[in-house]
Amino acid sequence: MHWTWDVGDDNVAKSRLLYRNIVGPYKADTVTSNEVPDFSLKGCKVGLLLNGVGMPSVDPQVAEHILTTVQLLTDAGAQVIDLSAQDIWWRSMTTWIEYLGLTGLPWAHSYSGNDLSKIPDSMYQWIKNSAPATVLASANLITEVQQLRSQVHDLSQDYDFILSPTISHTPFAANLYGLDNSPERHIEHLWYTGVYNLSGQPAISIPAGFDNHGLPVGIQLAAPIYEDERLLAWAQIVESLLAFDNSKPLAWNGGKGRDKSGQ
């Protein structure tokens, strides 16, 4: 099962409760939904993906929150192992981009009665340029997708979860199609989530802090395939460790961050 969860103004505990209501109880799990599970970070094995080889450079403000989380995990007894040098990540992402082109081009052509004017030209050109050029290339791509999924699954099995940025950059203006509004960077900021879109593994983003403008920065936790419930359990522990106050909305004050009241 592959899922994407937007925690919003709630917390991971509430997400776990809703998840269980959807899928039903897991008989092997004796942990109640509203309690932090009886897992210990001591001895927990965590993979780290940050500034992976061939991946987009992570904004220093985002990286700072990742490294802070790493320190907190280490202090709590977790073993954090850096996986950033492995080439599986950028190979997954280049394949994911082609796969998006393959699946996105038919959607673009059928969009709103084939009215391509309703699709931003930068998006259409990006999809068109990313798609395989021939039927044979498309078939080879599907084979590559299946192989990479298996490889990422095998790697992930050795870790309780893998920690990474949710996106590689701090938030940018909503009216842009990507970083700097550049077609060639159309989804560059999404590469760290795209890995698990390709592999189909459960992943969750939780808030970790703010950038210099007071806008939220998230971290991503991803678990082995089908370990959805355990991922939520680990995320609940990490969320508690970060002690991030998710109940207070941000107040924009001219780009100066949070106001004096902390809101």
N, C-alpha and C positions, 0 to 999 in steps of 0.2 A: 504494500500500500504506500503510495506516495502522497504526501499532504503538505500543504502550506498553511501556516497558522498566523494570524495577525492578533497578537495579544491585546493591542489597543490600550485602553485605560485600565484593564484588569491585570491579573498576574498569572503566573504559570499554574498555580494551584487551582484557580478557577478553570483554566484551560484543560487541566487534567480531568477535572470533574465533568466538564462538558464532553470531552473525548470519551470518557468511560460511559457516559449516558448514550453516546452514539453507538459504540462498538460492543457495549456490554461488559460485564466483569471478566477479569482475567483470573481464573481460579488459582493459578500458581502465585499470584501476588496477594499477600496478606495485608498490604499497606492501605490504610484508608485514604480516600481521595483528598481530604483537607489537611492531612498531616505531611510534614516533610518526611520522605521515606527513610527507612533505617539503612541507608547506604552510608558508607564512610569514604571521604575523599582520601583518607590514608591508604596508600597502595593503589588508588585509582590510576589507570593508565590513560593519559590524554595525548592525542596527537595535536600538533600545532601546524597550521598553514598560514603563513604570513610572508608577503613578498615572495611568493613562489616563483621558481624558475620559469621564465616566459610569461608570467602573469603581470597584470598592470601593477605599477608601484602603488603601495598603500599610502594614503595621506598620513603624514606624521601624527596628526591629531587622532586619527583612527588607530594607528599603530600603538600610540601611547595607552589607549584604553585596553587593547589586546594584551600588551605587556604587563599592565597593572593586574589584569585578570590572571595572567600566568603566574605572577608573583603571589597573588592570593591563593591560587590553587597549590602552588609549591609549599607555601607556608602551612597549608592545611594537610600536607602530607601526600599530595598527588605527585605522580611522576609525569612530567611533561616532556614529550619527545618531539623535536622539530622535524617535520616531514617536508619542509618547504623546498628542499633541494631535489625532490623526486620529480621526474618529468611527466608523471601520470597526470598532473593537474593541467598543464598547458596542452597536453595531447587531448585531454578530455574537452578542454574549452574550444580548441580549434575544430574538433569534431562536432561539438555542440552547435557552434556557429553555422557550420554547413547543414546540420540537421534542422536548425531553425529556418534556414533558407529553403530546404527541401519541403518542409511542412508549411511554411509561411507563404510561399509563392502561390499555391492554389487558393489559399484564403484571400490573398491580395487581389487575384484576378476575379474572384467571385464577390468581392466586397461591394455591397450596396449596388447590386445590379451592374457590376463591372465598371462602376464610376470611380476610376482611380484618382480623380481629382479630390475625392474625400479622404485619401490617404496622404499624409505628408510625403513630399517627393523624396526627402532624405531617407524615410523609412522604406519606401518602395525600392529605391536604388540599393539600399543596404541588403534587403531581402533578395533582390535579383542577383546582386553580385556574390552573395553567400551561397546560393543554391548550386548543386552539382550541375554540370553542363550537359551530361548525357545520361541515358538510362543505365549504362554500365557503371558510371561513376556513382549513381544513386544506389545501385545494388551493393557496390563496394562500401559505400558509406554505412549502409544498414549493418553490414558485417562488422565494420569497425566499431559502430555504436555498441553492438552486442559484446564484442571483445573488451572494450573499455569498461563497460558496466561490470563485467565479471572481475576485471582487475581492480577496480575501485572497491568492489564488495570484498574481495580477498584482503586488500590492504586494511580496510576499516574493521575487519573482524578482530584485529589484534588490539583494538583500542575500545575503551568504554565510550568515548566520544572524541570527535575532532573539533578543535576550536579554530575559528577564523573570523575575519571581519564579515559582516553581513554584506556591505558594499565597500569598495576600496576607497571611496572618497566621502568627504562630508557632504551634507545635502546641498543640492544646487537648485536653481530656480525651476519651478514646476512647468514653465512654458518652454523649456528647452527639451529637445529630443534626446539629449545625452550630454556628456561633458563638452563644454564649449560649443554646443549645438553642431558638432562636427559629425557628418554621416559616418566617417570611418571609425569614430569612437562611440557608435550608437548605443552599444550595450556593454561597453568596457567596464563600467562600474558594477555590472551584474555577474562578473565572471565567478566570484566566490560562491554565489548561490547557484549559478549555472552548472557547476560540477555535480550537484546533487539533483538538479533537474534531469541531467543526463542519466545518472546512475539509478534514480528512483528511490533514493534513501530518504528517511525522515530527517528533517532539519528544522531548527527553530531559531528565531532571532529574538533576543531579549535586550532591553535597553541597558547600556553600561555607563552612560554619562552624557556630556555635552561637548560641542566644539566651542571655539572662541566666540561664536555668535549666539550661543545659547540654544543651538539646535541639537536634536538628539543624535547620538552615535550608538549603533547597535553592534552586538557580537553574535556570531552564529555558532550553534552547536549542532553537529550531525552525528548520527548513530549508525551502527551497522543496519543492514537491510532487515526490515520487519521488527526492529527494536523500538517501535514508536512509544510504547508505554515507559520503557526504561529511559528513553531520551527525555520525556517530560519529567521524569523523576530527577534525573541529573540536572536538568534545567532549573527545576525548582530549588535545588541545593545551591547552584551557582548564583541564581537570582538572590537568594538569601545572603550569600557570601558577599555579593556586591553591595547589598543594602541600598539599592537605588530606589528613591521615592518616586514611584510611578503614578501617584495620586494627584500630583500638583502639575497643572498645565504650564507650559512655558509661556512667558510674557515677552513679546518682542519689544525691545526698547532701543531702537536705532542701531541694532547690531552690536550692542554692548553686553549681551548675555542676559542672565537672570537678574531681576531687580533685587533691591536690598532685602526684600522680605523673603527671598529665596524662591519666589514663584515665577 
